[in-house]
Amino acid sequence: FRFFETTPLGSILNRFSADCNTIDQHIPATLECLSRSTLLCVSALAVISYVTPMFLIALVPLAIMCYFIQKYFRVASRDLQQLDDSTQLPLLSHFSETVEGLTTIRAFRYEAKFRQKLLEYTDSNNIASLFLTAANRWLEEYIGACVVLIAAVTSITSCLYSKLSSGLVGLGLTYALMVSNYLNWMVRNLADMEIQLGAVKRINGLLKTEAENYEGLL
């Protein structure tokens, strides 16, 4: 009982609801999406390299650039996700405490005060979610534009100097548009997997909670 008396109610609700749901539902789905997006990205890059071999020359600096971008993105995404979780915890705690003490709140006429506090917690959580969504959109647009630009330049250059057919150029550009989407999902799923494994760490911390030395009453 000491654990439930010293741990905030919102934290307990978050562990037994959101974290358990993440382990049971989100981690298997994220792992499946990560495997699929990785295989699709590799296959699309193989098609583009086959159509325009010059793309292989630009693929090395592009891969290095994507590596550093996803490295910083994963750190920012993880921190933003933790900020989202940390702002969600006071919101859940305040909501549960308000529901439990609704009679007392109405007796003292504190409805406006608790409503204002609920709106403040909601705004803080929405701001964190907005920044997380903006970071995901920035990653998609930036990497996609770079891949399409490099594929277009190499395809046009190959068409001018190697007499590459317009059909193959269109095929390369089509797969370039697809690989930007696949690469974006691969990085996002990798970041999501890293974030979701935090739920496993938090649940594992609960499993290591020592039981109280209680033998009952005679």
C-alpha positions as CSV (number, residue, x, y, z in Angstrom):
1,F,0.0,0.0,0.0
2,R,2.9,2.3,0.5
3,F,3.5,2.4,-3.3
4,F,0.0,3.5,-4.0
5,E,0.1,6.1,-1.2
6,T,3.4,7.7,-2.4
7,T,2.9,7.4,-6.2
8,P,0.7,10.0,-7.9
9,L,-2.6,8.6,-9.2
10,G,-1.9,9.9,-12.7
11,S,1.4,8.0,-12.9
12,I,-0.4,4.8,-11.8
13,L,-3.1,5.3,-14.4
14,N,-0.5,6.0,-17.1
15,R,1.5,2.8,-16.3
16,F,-1.5,0.4,-16.2
17,S,-3.3,2.0,-19.2
18,A,-1.0,3.8,-21.7
19,D,2.2,1.9,-21.1
20,C,0.5,-1.5,-21.1
21,N,-1.4,-0.6,-24.2
22,T,1.9,0.5,-25.9
23,I,3.6,-2.8,-25.1
24,D,0.6,-4.9,-26.2
25,Q,-0.6,-3.0,-29.3
26,H,1.9,-0.4,-30.5
27,I,5.3,-2.1,-30.3
28,P,4.4,-5.2,-32.5
29,A,2.7,-2.9,-35.1
30,T,5.7,-0.5,-35.1
31,L,8.1,-3.4,-35.6
32,E,6.1,-4.7,-38.5
33,C,6.0,-1.2,-40.1
34,L,9.7,-0.7,-39.6
35,S,10.6,-4.0,-41.3
36,R,8.2,-3.3,-44.2
37,S,9.4,0.3,-44.7
38,T,13.0,-0.8,-44.6
39,L,12.6,-3.5,-47.2
40,L,10.5,-1.2,-49.5
41,C,13.1,1.6,-49.2
42,V,16.0,-0.7,-50.1
43,S,14.0,-2.1,-53.1
44,A,13.2,1.3,-54.3
45,L,16.8,2.5,-54.1
46,A,17.8,-0.7,-56.0
47,V,15.4,0.2,-58.8
48,I,16.6,3.8,-59.0
49,S,20.2,2.6,-59.1
50,Y,19.5,0.1,-61.8
51,V,17.8,2.7,-64.0
52,T,20.3,5.5,-63.4
53,P,23.7,4.1,-62.2
54,M,24.8,7.7,-61.6
55,F,22.5,7.7,-58.6
56,L,25.0,5.4,-56.8
57,I,27.5,8.3,-56.8
58,A,25.1,10.6,-55.0
59,L,23.8,7.9,-52.8
60,V,26.8,7.9,-50.5
61,P,26.6,11.6,-49.4
62,L,22.8,11.3,-49.4
63,A,23.1,8.3,-47.0
64,I,25.5,10.2,-44.8
65,M,23.2,13.2,-44.7
66,C,20.2,11.1,-43.9
67,Y,22.2,9.4,-41.1
68,F,22.9,12.6,-39.3
69,I,19.4,14.0,-39.9
70,Q,17.8,10.9,-38.5
71,K,20.3,11.0,-35.6
72,Y,19.2,14.5,-34.5
73,F,15.6,13.8,-35.3
74,R,15.5,10.7,-33.1
75,V,16.9,12.7,-30.2
76,A,14.4,15.6,-30.7
77,S,11.5,13.2,-31.3
78,R,12.3,11.3,-28.1
79,D,12.6,14.5,-26.1
80,L,9.3,15.8,-27.5
81,Q,7.6,12.6,-26.8
82,Q,8.8,12.6,-23.3
83,L,7.6,16.2,-23.0
84,D,4.2,15.1,-24.3
85,D,4.1,12.3,-21.7
86,S,5.2,14.6,-18.9
87,T,2.5,17.1,-19.7
88,Q,-0.1,14.4,-20.1
89,L,0.5,13.1,-16.5
90,P,-0.7,16.3,-14.7
91,L,-3.7,16.4,-17.0
92,L,-4.8,12.9,-16.1
93,S,-4.1,13.5,-12.4
94,H,-6.1,16.7,-12.3
95,F,-9.0,15.1,-14.2
96,S,-9.2,12.1,-11.9
97,E,-8.9,14.2,-8.8
98,T,-11.6,16.6,-10.1
99,V,-14.0,13.7,-10.8
100,E,-13.3,12.2,-7.3
101,G,-13.8,15.5,-5.5
102,L,-16.6,16.9,-7.6
103,T,-19.0,17.2,-4.7
104,T,-16.5,19.2,-2.6
105,I,-15.6,21.4,-5.6
106,R,-19.3,22.3,-6.1
107,A,-19.8,22.9,-2.4
108,F,-17.0,25.5,-2.3
109,R,-17.9,26.9,-5.8
110,Y,-14.5,26.2,-7.2
111,E,-15.8,25.1,-10.6
112,A,-14.2,28.0,-12.6
113,K,-10.8,27.5,-10.9
114,F,-10.6,23.8,-11.7
115,R,-11.9,24.4,-15.2
116,Q,-9.2,27.0,-15.8
117,K,-6.5,24.6,-14.4
118,L,-7.8,21.9,-16.7
119,L,-7.5,24.2,-19.7
120,E,-4.0,25.1,-18.8
121,Y,-2.9,21.5,-18.6
122,T,-4.6,20.8,-21.9
123,D,-2.9,23.7,-23.6
124,S,0.5,22.5,-22.3
125,N,-0.1,19.0,-23.6
126,N,-1.4,20.3,-27.0
127,I,1.7,22.5,-27.5
128,A,4.0,19.4,-27.0
129,S,1.9,17.4,-29.4
130,L,2.0,20.2,-32.0
131,F,5.8,20.4,-31.9
132,L,6.1,16.6,-32.2
133,T,3.8,16.7,-35.3
134,A,5.7,19.6,-36.8
135,A,9.0,17.7,-36.4
136,N,7.6,14.7,-38.2
137,R,6.4,16.8,-41.1
138,W,9.7,18.6,-41.4
139,L,11.5,15.3,-41.7
140,E,9.2,14.1,-44.4
141,E,9.4,17.2,-46.6
142,Y,13.2,17.7,-46.2
143,I,14.4,14.2,-46.9
144,G,11.8,13.7,-49.7
145,A,12.8,16.9,-51.5
146,C,16.5,15.9,-51.3
147,V,15.9,12.4,-52.7
148,V,13.7,13.6,-55.6
149,L,16.1,16.4,-56.5
150,I,19.1,14.0,-56.7
151,A,17.1,11.4,-58.6
152,A,15.8,14.0,-61.1
153,V,19.3,15.5,-61.7
154,T,20.9,12.1,-62.2
155,S,18.0,10.9,-64.5
156,I,18.1,14.0,-66.7
157,T,21.9,13.8,-66.9
158,S,21.8,10.1,-67.9
159,C,19.0,10.9,-70.5
160,L,21.2,13.6,-72.1
161,Y,24.5,11.8,-72.2
162,S,23.5,8.1,-72.2
163,K,20.3,8.4,-74.3
164,L,18.2,7.0,-71.5
165,S,14.6,6.5,-72.6
166,S,11.9,8.7,-71.1
167,G,10.1,5.7,-69.8
168,L,13.0,4.8,-67.6
169,V,13.4,8.4,-66.5
170,G,9.8,8.4,-65.4
171,L,10.3,5.1,-63.6
172,G,13.2,6.4,-61.7
173,L,11.4,9.6,-60.7
174,T,8.3,7.6,-59.6
175,Y,10.4,5.4,-57.3
176,A,12.2,8.5,-56.1
177,L,8.9,9.9,-54.9
178,M,8.2,6.5,-53.3
179,V,11.5,6.2,-51.6
180,S,11.1,9.5,-49.8
181,N,7.9,8.3,-48.2
182,Y,9.5,4.9,-47.3
183,L,12.6,6.6,-45.8
184,N,10.4,9.0,-43.8
185,W,8.4,6.1,-42.4
186,M,11.5,4.1,-41.7
187,V,13.1,6.9,-39.6
188,R,9.8,7.7,-37.9
189,N,9.2,4.1,-37.0
190,L,12.7,3.8,-35.7
191,A,12.2,6.8,-33.5
192,D,8.8,5.5,-32.4
193,M,10.3,2.2,-31.5
194,E,12.9,3.9,-29.4
195,I,10.2,5.9,-27.6
196,Q,7.9,3.0,-27.1
197,L,10.6,0.9,-25.5
198,G,10.6,3.5,-22.7
199,A,7.2,2.0,-21.7
200,V,8.9,-1.4,-21.3
201,K,11.5,0.3,-19.1
202,R,8.9,1.9,-16.9
203,I,6.9,-1.3,-16.5
204,N,10.1,-3.2,-15.7
205,G,10.7,-0.6,-13.0
206,L,7.3,-1.5,-11.4
207,L,8.2,-5.2,-11.5
208,K,11.3,-4.4,-9.3
209,T,9.1,-2.8,-6.6
210,E,9.8,-4.5,-3.3
211,A,6.9,-6.0,-1.5
212,E,6.1,-4.7,2.0
213,N,6.9,-6.9,4.9
214,Y,3.4,-7.5,6.0
215,E,2.3,-10.7,7.7
216,G,-1.3,-9.8,8.6
217,L,-3.0,-9.5,12.0
218,L,-3.4,-12.2,14.6
